[in-house]
Amino acid sequence: MHDYKRNTHEGAPKPTNVSGISRAGEDDAPGVSALVVTPRASVRRRVASLLHGQLDSIDYASDCNEAVERVSTSDCDLIIIERALGDSDGIDLLERISTNHPAIVGVIVGQIENTEDAVRAMRAGASDVISIQSRCAETARRLHECVKRAQRVRMRDARVMRLKKLCHKLDSARREVSGQVGDLCNDLVEAYRDLSEQFGDVKLATELNAVMRQELDIESLLRTMLEFTLSKIGSTNAAVFLPTSSGDYSLGAYVNYDIPKDAAEVMMDQLADSIAPKFEECEGVVTLASNADLDEALGSDAHWLSDQGAMVISCSHEDECLGVLTIFRSQSRPFGQEDERTLSIIAKLFGEQLGRVIHVHHRHLPKDQWGSIDGIEPEYDEDDDFFGFDDGYGFAA
């Protein structure tokens, strides 16, 4: 039940509060608040008597302005307006109120002179037009029907309000679930990307192992590794620097892509002294993408790779550097992250295979007497220094 507070017009009966009174088995029906608009105390008493026990609260207004104010400032479900309001017409008042408050059930009481007035009252929003002079039982029945109509309207509005709140909750839940689904989709995309990268890494490692595991001499291993590197990374200069017994590094093999042929080997020998010692203990791929990176990493020797982008990685086995792999090309064709991943896998597997080759060549000696890789360098003729590739590369070992 709802309990409404009303201001009673001076001289009118006090508002009737009938909260808790059963309405013909409609205990669950919402209470109705009514406003009676009439300047006559006799009409107020008559209406209050006929609606006794049917309303939660009833309030009164004497004229149009007071009625409009009461409706605007209170929760009114049913308005009963006498047709004659002094200089005003109750039908005009009902039309004004119905326009601004369409949910209010309106009733006109009083004399309706003709059919035209009745039609005008209905168009103004009247649910019924009741003659106050009609039989008491008939008047009471029709007023009770209007109360029930107001109850249904209130129940409808309450249901609509509940549905709106439920829809708001459902919409919030939908947004939350959509956000979670979106996050899940993003996680799945990231997981798929990671799996794709891992599958790609496994495929690359399997492919490289298949061609390198059968190579048990340095020359063939270097050739195979560099050929594989070029097939995955593309056109580039490449060099492998191997440690010597004296503790420095020498050029093991190189690929010449765009260096003048007569200067290539001299340049590679200089890089063996400047690059290899600086990166032999570095973990992972070191990318030198700009001249500033080269100056910082190589100092005065950076001029050998001027305007080149380079990637350098140490090839280790059992925490021992067995070679330094370097690739470089013009900065206009920079290396990408995928190239870094590829070079990292190649260097790891190449270092492991170098360790096996050393083990095979020194298996008759104690491990502390294996020495450096330069002790097992292959012999080759001058005529074999450069091998032609279909793409014009020169390979030297």
Secondary structure as UniProt FT lines:
FT   TURN            10..11
FT   TURN            19..20
FT   TURN            24..25
FT   TURN            27..28
FT   STRAND          33..37
FT   HELIX           41..50
FT   TURN            51..54
FT   STRAND          57..61
FT   HELIX           64..73
FT   STRAND          78..82
FT   STRAND          84..85
FT   TURN            86..87
FT   STRAND          88..89
FT   HELIX           90..100
FT   TURN            102..103
FT   STRAND          105..109
FT   HELIX           115..123
FT   TURN            124..125
FT   STRAND          126..130
FT   TURN            132..133
FT   HELIX           136..212
FT   TURN            213..214
FT   HELIX           218..233
FT   STRAND          237..243
FT   TURN            245..246
FT   STRAND          249..256
FT   HELIX           261..274
FT   HELIX           276..279
FT   TURN            280..281
FT   STRAND          286..288
FT   HELIX           291..298
FT   HELIX           299..305
FT   TURN            306..307
FT   STRAND          308..317
FT   TURN            318..319
FT   STRAND          320..330
FT   TURN            331..332
FT   HELIX           337..361
FT   TURN            362..364
FT   HELIX           367..369
FT   HELIX           373..376
FT   HELIX           382..384
FT   STRAND          387..388
FT   TURN            390..391
FT   STRAND          394..396
//
